[in-house]
């Protein structure tokens, strides 16, 4: 009997995981410099917990992750007092800063972490004091993963423990609590723990020593989001097998902070990954020179991926029409018909448009 390819599994058949962060982890208590140190510690722990979930919880090509956050109230923040650390979260200088936009900016980066690893992922921000993530997970028949922040005060630890465990008690689905304090600093060679132990070998050159029990055929390289490149700079990524020269793989920029590279290491179980931080003009020139010898895009493959993305995303919002449903136009809707809300298509369109804008397509 023929088996279905992993990358063709529709969203409706994937295991669903709802990964929820508390709004106080992703949004600052104050937007001026006074709260920068505490805020930086909090959102760094959120990125590390996301990386931990990628490495230890999610199964590539079989799972879909909903990034979720409950925002009890939302308001615009005075741009005149917003600190640099908050401003640096955004790529759009004209954005109006409020709690929702801050969470969206963080989720865009966290989502890139999942997508760069080939993991299906979407963002669903819940609004209002009555938002219920446990119910959201129940609707999608998903496992609930609660990201609990690290290094809180004694009072804070008690509060967030109650917050996490109260959802665990209320949920009617499996619940996993990921505690920031338990996430190691070195958490992605595919199938391996994420490596952050880079070694500096030059003024702006760094290397990672890679080793694996199996041949290395894919590498995922990404910024954790805790620190971006200086303005006007980006990085080139290189790969070296033993007794050979470095080969150019691609680039990382603040606008494209993650990439997945397919490589052929034969049966070699060790290699070196090189990172060189250079002025962005040099980086772009190197990429353009590489693209000139690359194969042209396959329009058919691109269109197929686009249609599969729309199909999978839409199906996650499909619901059955009950008996006695109102007809559409002059046509009655048969009972048990699956329907997709127009808002789901609109959200997919926005998401895909942003991908094209970022250069991910």
ABEGO torsion letter per residue (X at the ends): XBBBBAAABBAAABBBBBBBBBAAAABBABABAAAAAAAAAAAAAAAAAAAAAAAAABBBGABBBBBBBBBABBBBBBAAABBAAAAAABABAABBBBAAAAAAAAAAAAAAAAAAAGBBBBBBBBBEAABBAAAAAAAAGBBBBBBBBBGBBAAAAAAAAAAAAAAAAABABBBBBBBAAABBABXXBBGBBBBABBBBABAABBBBBBBBABBBABBBBBBAGABBBBBGBBBBBBBBBBGBBBBBAEBBBAABABBBBBBBAEABABBBBBBBBBBAAAAAAAAAAAAAABBBBBAAAAAAAAAAAAAAAAAAABBBBBBGBBBBEABBBBBGBBBBBAAAAAAAAAAAAAAAAAGAX
